[in-house]
Amino acid sequence: MAFFIMAPFCLTAQTPAGAVQALNYPGLEKKLKTSDADIQDPKKNIKVKTWISRADLMINIYNVHNDLLRKGQDPVSVKLFFKEPLEIKTSQEGADKIETYVYDRVNIKFRNGVVESWVDTKPIHPDPLGEAIKALDEANKLNTDGKADKDITATIKSLKAALETEAVVQYDKKNFKGAHDNFVKILDLNKLPQMKNVVDTIYYYYGGRAALEDSNYAEANRMFEEAVANKYEDPYLYVFRKQAYFGSGDTAKGVAVIKEGFNKYPENQSILIEMINYYLTSNQADEALKLLAVAKASDPQNVSYTFAEATLYDKMGRFEDAERSYKACMDINPNYFDASYNLGVLYFNKAVKIYEDASKITDNAAYEKVKKEGDDVLLQAVPYMQKAHEIDSKDRASLETLKTIFYRLKMDDQYKQVVEELKAL
């Protein structure tokens, strides 16, 4: 048993400050050719302004569509800037309707009528943000007198916003390494002299999140600890630090971290879940039950807590408690397959134990009495196994169990029906 928690990734792609630029691909391409020529010109490539202008141009090239598009946008507002698409491709993803507006240089994906993402199909430059960083480095090398610090600072801020946008885009694409790398680039920009050692703690946190998703546990630990050192406070930080330490094999440190988080945020559901997971996996059932009681008190309709409690009682051999908790699960969610199936198994296993006891009895009358008790308990499993089968008609285990029960209880008609159903699977 295990619970899983993932905090929402709350950064959103930014639109840089300033007016929204119009779509002007030819203009940007012309400026790029001019900039390419300028950095080859020995008279111009020694000027700070040449490189600042190039960095700014690259940021504008990167944002050619980001300045006009945002997630959640409707088709009408998209068409204000992009006009009618050349083609609209439609498809279905589960219950979602997908439409892709195909333009000459960008494809815009709509999910159920709102923008989800977009892709540059004819990029003006293959790596504008990487090129912007190089240009900024050149500008700093030439800015020996510091006179261009103000302009460089403004460019750094714009570049940081663009890198944050790209980090979020890559995270949404599940390219977690790409997301992490972009957060690191933002943090590297903070080391430039114009930034005066500014610390963006949140980027350590989200960089750590991306590294954790990428299973780069050592890097996740490093970035999370930087966030802690810079006083970043968020309950999820303790959850992710624990997961990163467990991932890297340092269980002791992970346990210490989640306990620290629990002491600070004793009612936080995510931390509770991590604590419960730890006690479950380390076979500390009594401690897990205590925390489950706390979790249930704050979220009584969360069936996962009640189910975990039931399975713990089941594992501990506390039949009545397990029976009560499984039934409570079904009160919360009558179509909870696992609870219905496990409750059937609970009665089945109890009946087996009674039959085992009966087999040791030599007196026939006494034997028949105990065997009848076993039959009565076994019969209690039937409605719950039937309910499990009703919930998931393709599940073989529930049918096989019913087959065994009906055979044991000599319920011939029911037995034949189940056998036919099994053949049909």
C-alpha positions as CSV (number, residue, x, y, z in Angstrom):
1,M,0.0,0.0,0.0
2,A,1.2,3.5,-0.7
3,F,-0.2,6.9,-1.2
4,F,1.2,9.3,-3.8
5,I,1.2,13.1,-3.7
6,M,2.3,15.6,-6.2
7,A,2.0,19.3,-5.5
8,P,0.8,21.4,-8.4
9,F,3.6,23.0,-10.5
10,C,2.5,26.5,-9.9
11,L,4.9,28.6,-12.0
12,T,3.2,29.9,-15.2
13,A,4.7,30.9,-18.4
14,Q,5.3,34.7,-18.3
15,T,4.6,37.4,-20.8
16,P,7.4,39.9,-20.5
17,A,6.6,43.4,-19.5
18,G,5.8,45.8,-22.3
19,A,3.4,45.9,-25.2
20,V,2.5,42.8,-27.0
21,Q,4.5,42.7,-30.3
22,A,2.8,42.1,-33.6
23,L,3.7,39.0,-35.6
24,N,6.6,40.3,-37.7
25,Y,8.7,37.3,-38.9
26,P,10.4,39.2,-41.8
27,G,11.3,42.1,-39.5
28,L,12.9,39.8,-36.9
29,E,14.7,37.8,-39.7
30,K,16.1,41.0,-41.1
31,K,17.3,42.1,-37.7
32,L,18.9,38.7,-37.2
33,K,20.9,39.0,-40.4
34,T,22.0,42.5,-39.4
35,S,23.1,41.2,-35.9
36,D,24.9,38.3,-37.5
37,A,26.8,40.7,-39.6
38,D,27.5,43.1,-36.7
39,I,29.2,40.4,-34.5
40,Q,31.5,39.6,-37.4
41,D,32.4,43.3,-38.0
42,P,35.6,44.1,-36.1
43,K,34.5,47.7,-35.5
44,K,31.1,46.7,-34.1
45,N,31.8,43.5,-32.2
46,I,33.9,45.4,-29.7
47,K,31.0,47.5,-28.6
48,V,28.8,46.5,-25.6
49,K,25.7,47.8,-27.3
50,T,26.1,45.3,-30.2
51,W,25.9,42.4,-27.8
52,I,23.1,43.8,-25.6
53,S,21.1,44.4,-28.8
54,R,21.8,40.9,-30.0
55,A,20.7,39.4,-26.6
56,D,17.5,41.5,-26.7
57,L,16.8,40.4,-30.2
58,M,17.2,36.7,-29.3
59,I,14.7,37.1,-26.4
60,N,12.2,38.8,-28.8
61,I,12.7,35.9,-31.3
62,Y,12.0,33.4,-28.6
63,N,8.9,35.3,-27.5
64,V,7.5,35.8,-31.0
65,H,4.6,33.6,-30.2
66,N,4.7,33.6,-26.4
67,D,3.9,37.3,-26.4
68,L,0.6,36.6,-28.2
69,L,-0.5,33.3,-26.8
70,R,-1.4,31.9,-23.4
71,K,-2.8,28.7,-22.1
72,G,-6.6,28.8,-21.7
73,Q,-7.0,31.3,-24.6
74,D,-10.1,30.9,-26.7
75,P,-10.0,30.7,-30.6
76,V,-11.5,34.1,-31.1
77,S,-8.7,35.9,-29.2
78,V,-6.1,33.8,-31.0
79,K,-7.5,34.7,-34.4
80,L,-7.2,38.4,-33.5
81,F,-3.5,38.1,-34.1
82,F,-3.1,35.0,-36.2
83,K,-6.2,35.3,-38.4
84,E,-7.7,32.1,-39.9
85,P,-5.6,29.0,-39.8
86,L,-4.4,27.3,-43.0
87,E,-5.9,24.1,-41.7
88,I,-7.6,22.7,-38.6
89,K,-6.7,19.2,-37.6
90,T,-9.1,17.4,-35.2
91,S,-8.7,14.4,-33.1
92,Q,-10.0,12.8,-29.9
93,E,-7.9,12.1,-26.7
94,G,-10.2,10.2,-24.4
95,A,-13.2,12.4,-23.7
96,D,-11.3,15.5,-24.9
97,K,-11.7,17.1,-28.3
98,I,-8.4,18.2,-29.8
99,E,-8.1,20.9,-32.5
100,T,-4.7,21.9,-34.0
101,Y,-4.7,25.2,-35.8
102,V,-2.0,25.0,-38.5
103,Y,-0.4,28.3,-39.5
104,D,2.6,28.9,-41.7
105,R,5.1,29.0,-38.7
106,V,3.2,27.8,-35.7
107,N,0.8,25.0,-34.7
108,I,-1.6,25.9,-31.9
109,K,-3.2,23.0,-30.0
110,F,-6.6,23.5,-28.4
111,R,-8.1,21.1,-25.9
112,N,-11.9,21.4,-25.5
113,G,-11.9,24.8,-27.0
114,V,-9.0,26.5,-25.2
115,V,-5.3,26.8,-26.0
116,E,-3.1,24.0,-24.4
117,S,0.2,24.5,-26.2
118,W,1.9,25.7,-29.3
119,V,4.9,24.7,-31.4
120,D,7.1,26.8,-33.6
121,T,7.3,24.9,-36.9
122,K,9.8,27.3,-38.6
123,P,11.9,28.8,-35.9
124,I,13.7,32.0,-36.7
125,H,16.7,30.8,-34.7
126,P,17.3,27.2,-33.5
127,D,18.4,28.2,-29.9
128,P,17.5,31.9,-29.3
129,L,17.9,31.7,-25.5
130,G,21.2,29.9,-25.6
131,E,22.4,32.6,-28.1
132,A,21.1,35.3,-25.8
133,I,23.1,34.0,-22.9
134,K,26.3,34.0,-25.1
135,A,25.6,37.5,-26.2
136,L,25.1,38.6,-22.6
137,D,28.4,37.0,-21.7
138,E,30.2,39.0,-24.4
139,A,28.5,42.2,-23.3
140,N,29.8,41.7,-19.8
141,K,33.3,41.0,-21.0
142,L,33.3,44.3,-22.8
143,N,31.6,46.3,-20.0
144,T,34.8,46.9,-18.1
145,D,33.8,50.4,-17.0
146,G,30.3,49.4,-15.8
147,K,28.6,52.1,-17.9
148,A,26.3,49.6,-19.5
149,D,25.2,48.0,-16.2
150,K,21.7,49.4,-16.4
151,D,21.0,48.1,-19.9
152,I,22.5,44.7,-19.1
153,T,20.4,44.4,-15.9
154,A,17.2,45.1,-18.0
155,T,18.3,42.4,-20.5
156,I,19.1,39.9,-17.7
157,K,15.6,40.4,-16.2
158,S,14.0,39.8,-19.6
159,L,16.1,36.7,-20.2
160,K,15.2,35.3,-16.8
161,A,11.5,35.7,-17.6
162,A,12.0,33.9,-20.9
163,L,14.0,31.1,-19.3
164,E,11.2,30.6,-16.7
165,T,8.7,30.4,-19.5
166,E,10.8,27.7,-21.2
167,A,11.3,25.8,-18.0
168,V,7.5,25.6,-17.5
169,V,7.0,24.6,-21.1
170,Q,9.6,21.7,-20.8
171,Y,8.0,20.7,-17.5
172,D,4.6,20.5,-19.1
173,K,6.1,18.3,-21.8
174,K,7.6,16.1,-19.1
175,N,11.1,17.0,-20.2
176,F,12.2,17.3,-16.6
177,K,15.9,17.5,-17.4
178,G,15.2,20.4,-19.8
179,A,13.1,22.2,-17.1
180,H,15.8,21.7,-14.5
181,D,18.5,23.0,-16.9
182,N,16.5,26.2,-17.5
183,F,16.0,26.9,-13.8
184,V,19.8,26.4,-13.3
185,K,20.4,29.0,-16.1
186,I,18.2,31.5,-14.3
187,L,20.2,30.9,-11.1
188,D,23.5,31.3,-13.0
189,L,22.3,34.7,-14.3
190,N,21.8,35.8,-10.7
191,K,25.6,35.4,-10.3
192,L,26.3,38.2,-12.8
193,P,27.7,41.3,-11.1
194,Q,24.7,43.4,-12.1
195,M,22.4,41.2,-10.1
196,K,24.2,41.9,-6.8
197,N,23.9,38.3,-5.5
198,V,20.1,38.3,-5.7
199,V,18.6,34.9,-4.6
200,D,15.5,33.6,-6.3
201,T,14.8,30.8,-3.8
202,I,11.7,29.6,-5.6
203,Y,13.9,28.6,-8.6
204,Y,15.9,26.3,-6.3
205,Y,12.7,24.7,-5.2
206,Y,11.3,24.2,-8.7
207,G,14.7,23.2,-10.0
208,G,14.7,20.6,-7.3
209,R,11.2,19.5,-8.3
210,A,12.3,19.0,-11.9
211,A,15.4,17.1,-10.9
212,L,13.3,14.8,-8.6
213,E,10.9,14.1,-11.5
214,D,14.0,13.2,-13.6
215,S,15.2,10.8,-10.8
216,N,18.3,12.9,-10.4
217,Y,18.2,12.6,-6.7
218,A,21.6,14.0,-5.9
219,E,20.8,17.2,-7.8
220,A,17.3,17.4,-6.3
221,N,18.8,17.1,-2.8
222,R,21.3,19.9,-3.6
223,M,18.7,22.3,-4.9
224,F,16.2,21.6,-2.1
225,E,18.9,22.2,0.5
226,E,19.7,25.5,-1.1
227,A,16.0,26.4,-0.8
228,V,16.1,25.4,2.9
229,A,19.2,27.4,3.5
230,N,17.5,30.5,1.9
231,K,14.5,30.1,4.2
232,Y,12.0,28.8,1.6
233,E,9.0,27.6,3.5
234,D,6.4,25.3,1.9
235,P,5.0,22.0,3.4
236,Y,5.6,20.3,0.0
237,L,9.3,21.0,0.4
238,Y,9.5,18.5,3.2
239,V,7.6,15.9,1.1
240,F,9.9,16.3,-1.9
241,R,13.1,16.4,0.2
242,K,12.0,13.1,1.9
243,Q,11.4,11.5,-1.5
244,A,14.7,12.7,-2.9
245,Y,16.6,11.4,0.1
246,F,14.8,8.1,-0.1
247,G,15.6,8.0,-3.8
248,S,19.3,8.5,-3.2
249,G,19.3,5.8,-0.5
250,D,19.6,8.0,2.5
251,T,16.5,6.7,4.3
252,A,17.6,8.0,7.7
253,K,17.9,11.6,6.4
254,G,14.6,11.3,4.6
255,V,12.8,10.1,7.8
256,A,14.4,13.0,9.8
257,V,13.2,15.5,7.1
258,I,9.6,14.3,7.0
259,K,9.4,14.2,10.8
260,E,10.6,17.7,10.9
261,G,7.9,18.7,8.4
262,F,5.3,16.8,10.4
263,N,6.3,18.8,13.5
264,K,5.9,22.1,11.6
265,Y,2.8,21.2,9.7
266,P,1.0,18.4,11.6
267,E,-2.3,18.8,9.7
268,N,-0.9,19.0,6.2
269,Q,-2.3,16.1,4.2
270,S,0.7,15.6,2.0
271,I,3.1,15.3,4.9
272,L,0.7,13.0,6.6
273,I,0.7,10.7,3.6
274,E,4.4,10.6,3.5
275,M,4.6,9.7,7.2
276,I,2.0,7.0,6.7
277,N,3.9,5.7,3.7
278,Y,7.0,5.4,5.8
279,Y,5.3,3.6,8.6
280,L,3.6,1.3,6.2
281,T,6.8,0.3,4.4
282,S,8.7,-0.1,7.6
283,N,6.0,-2.3,9.2
284,Q,5.2,0.1,12.0
285,A,1.4,-0.6,11.7
286,D,0.5,1.0,15.1
287,E,2.2,4.3,14.2
288,A,0.6,4.2,10.8
289,L,-2.9,3.7,12.3
290,K,-2.3,6.7,14.6
291,L,-1.5,9.0,11.7
292,L,-4.4,7.5,9.6
293,A,-6.7,8.5,12.4
294,V,-5.4,12.1,12.2
295,A,-5.7,12.1,8.4
296,K,-9.3,10.7,8.5
297,A,-10.3,13.4,11.1
298,S,-9.3,16.1,8.7
299,D,-10.6,14.5,5.5
300,P,-13.2,11.9,6.5
301,Q,-14.5,11.3,2.9
302,N,-11.0,10.3,1.7
303,V,-11.6,6.6,1.0
304,S,-7.9,5.9,0.6
305,Y,-7.3,6.6,4.3
306,T,-10.1,4.2,5.4
307,F,-9.0,1.5,2.9
308,A,-5.4,1.7,4.2
309,E,-6.7,1.5,7.7
310,A,-8.8,-1.6,6.8
311,T,-5.9,-3.4,5.1
312,L,-3.6,-2.7,8.1
313,Y,-6.2,-4.2,10.4
314,D,-6.5,-7.1,8.0
315,K,-2.8,-7.6,8.0
316,M,-2.7,-7.5,11.8
317,G,-5.4,-10.1,12.1
318,R,-7.9,-7.7,13.7
319,F,-10.9,-9.2,11.9
320,E,-13.7,-7.0,13.4
321,D,-11.8,-3.8,12.9
322,A,-10.9,-4.7,9.3
323,E,-14.5,-5.7,8.6
324,R,-15.8,-2.4,9.9
325,S,-13.3,-0.3,7.9
326,Y,-13.9,-2.1,4.7
327,K,-17.6,-1.6,5.1
328,A,-16.9,2.1,5.8
329,C,-15.0,2.3,2.5
330,M,-18.1,1.0,0.7
331,D,-20.3,3.5,2.5
332,I,-18.1,6.3,1.2
333,N,-17.8,4.7,-2.3
334,P,-20.1,1.8,-3.0
335,N,-18.2,1.1,-6.3
336,Y,-14.8,0.8,-4.7
337,F,-13.6,-2.5,-6.2
338,D,-10.7,-3.1,-3.8
339,A,-12.8,-2.6,-0.7
340,S,-15.5,-5.0,-1.9
341,Y,-13.0,-7.6,-3.1
342,N,-10.9,-7.4,0.1
343,L,-14.0,-7.8,2.3
344,G,-14.9,-10.9,0.4
345,V,-11.4,-12.2,0.9
346,L,-11.6,-11.4,4.6
347,Y,-14.7,-13.7,5.1
348,F,-13.1,-16.3,2.8
349,N,-10.0,-16.5,4.8
350,K,-11.9,-16.6,8.1
351,A,-13.9,-19.5,6.8
352,V,-10.7,-21.3,5.7
353,K,-9.4,-20.9,9.3
354,I,-12.6,-22.4,10.7
355,Y,-12.5,-25.3,8.3
356,E,-8.9,-25.9,9.4
357,D,-10.0,-26.0,13.1
358,A,-12.9,-28.3,12.2
359,S,-10.6,-30.8,10.5
360,K,-8.9,-31.4,13.8
361,I,-12.1,-32.4,15.5
362,T,-12.7,-36.2,15.8
363,D,-16.3,-36.0,17.1
364,N,-18.6,-36.0,14.1
365,A,-21.4,-33.9,15.7
366,A,-18.9,-31.3,16.9
367,Y,-17.2,-31.3,13.5
368,E,-20.5,-30.7,11.7
369,K,-21.3,-27.8,14.0
370,V,-17.9,-26.1,13.4
371,K,-18.1,-26.8,9.7
372,K,-21.5,-25.2,9.6
373,E,-20.0,-22.1,11.2
374,G,-17.4,-22.0,8.4
375,D,-20.1,-22.4,5.7
376,D,-22.0,-19.5,7.2
377,V,-18.9,-17.2,7.2
378,L,-18.0,-18.3,3.6
379,L,-21.5,-17.5,2.5
380,Q,-20.9,-13.9,3.8
381,A,-18.2,-13.5,1.2
382,V,-20.6,-14.0,-1.7
383,P,-22.3,-10.7,-2.0
384,Y,-19.0,-8.8,-1.8
385,M,-17.3,-10.9,-4.4
386,Q,-20.4,-10.6,-6.6
387,K,-20.3,-6.8,-6.1
388,A,-16.6,-6.8,-7.0
389,H,-17.4,-8.7,-10.2
390,E,-20.2,-6.3,-11.0
391,I,-17.8,-3.4,-10.6
392,D,-15.1,-5.0,-12.8
393,S,-16.6,-7.8,-15.0
394,K,-13.2,-8.6,-16.5
395,D,-11.5,-9.4,-13.2
396,R,-10.8,-13.2,-13.0
397,A,-9.8,-13.3,-9.3
398,S,-13.3,-12.4,-8.1
399,L,-14.9,-15.0,-10.4
400,E,-12.3,-17.7,-9.4
401,T,-13.1,-17.0,-5.8
402,L,-16.9,-17.3,-6.4
403,K,-16.3,-20.5,-8.2
404,T,-14.4,-22.0,-5.2
405,I,-17.1,-20.8,-2.8
406,F,-20.0,-22.2,-4.8
407,Y,-18.2,-25.5,-5.3
408,R,-17.5,-25.7,-1.5
409,L,-21.1,-24.8,-0.6
410,K,-22.6,-27.1,-3.3
411,M,-24.4,-24.2,-5.0
412,D,-24.5,-26.0,-8.3
413,D,-26.5,-23.5,-10.4
414,Q,-24.3,-20.6,-9.4
415,Y,-21.2,-22.7,-9.9
416,K,-22.1,-23.5,-13.5
417,Q,-22.9,-19.8,-14.2
418,V,-19.5,-18.7,-13.0
419,V,-17.7,-21.4,-14.9
420,E,-19.4,-20.2,-18.1
421,E,-18.4,-16.6,-17.3
422,L,-14.8,-17.6,-16.8
423,K,-14.8,-19.4,-20.2
424,A,-16.1,-16.2,-21.8
425,L,-13.3,-14.1,-20.5
